[in-house]
Amino acid sequence: MLMLSFSGGFVKIVGGIFYGSKALFVDAMTCIANFIALTASIYFYKVSLLPPDRDHHYGHYKLGFGGAIISILAYSFVAGIVVMNLISFKEYQVRIEAPFLAILGFIFYSLAIVVARKISEFLTPYTVFTVSELLESLVVIASSLAGALYSYLIDYIGAIILATYLFIELYSVARDVIMNISDIAPPTKYINNVREFIESQGFKVKSIKIRRIHSRLYHGDIVLVPRNNIDYKELIKKVKELKTDLMKKFSLDASIEFE
Ligand SMILES: [Zn+2]
């Protein structure tokens, strides 16, 4: 996947710098960012799978977001370069080789996405950017071809479309990361199901707090009200079972206390 992404970026950089297409230049810049984002996403995905240790008692899941954060940094950096390049505007010429290199880049990126999608959700921010690489490739192919055949202005408009799209995506990925690290609660339906399940096991629920760690793991604090005549041995056994069931049925790692 890294090789595919790298090859896609390489042909675009060649086309953007040597064959005069600004649209392809913007595309090439995002390819560099894309390569950094992919490398970081893979690294942090691996780290996120490590078991709990002395400095991360709950596991390393949240380090998985390192990939998204590095992606944002890399894309923000090239967004700055792109803006500077587009601001300095004067007439230029697009060579006919540019659209052909754009087509080649398109093929490499299509393959990279297919591979990334199969791996993990922590690669999702990466695939969002890479889908944009595909759309960009289509815009670049069209605008650099028209730029070479008719007028450089069409190529320039293509470059502006790509730059705009880059900012829209930055916004969307940043928003997702912020939500995901915010201890967000699961949907009400999930919480109701947990409550109903606990009550079906003969407990009375006083309160439930749940936060999402990632799509397959939740953490919760649950307060139960004890009945009057409790047999402690029996209670401890039932709570242990309840915790195991919550993990199995709801992917919920819960601390349970009694009021
Ligand atoms: Zn650690």
Residues whose N, C-alpha, C, O or C-beta is under 5 A from the ligand:
A	BS01	ZN	D53 D55 H56
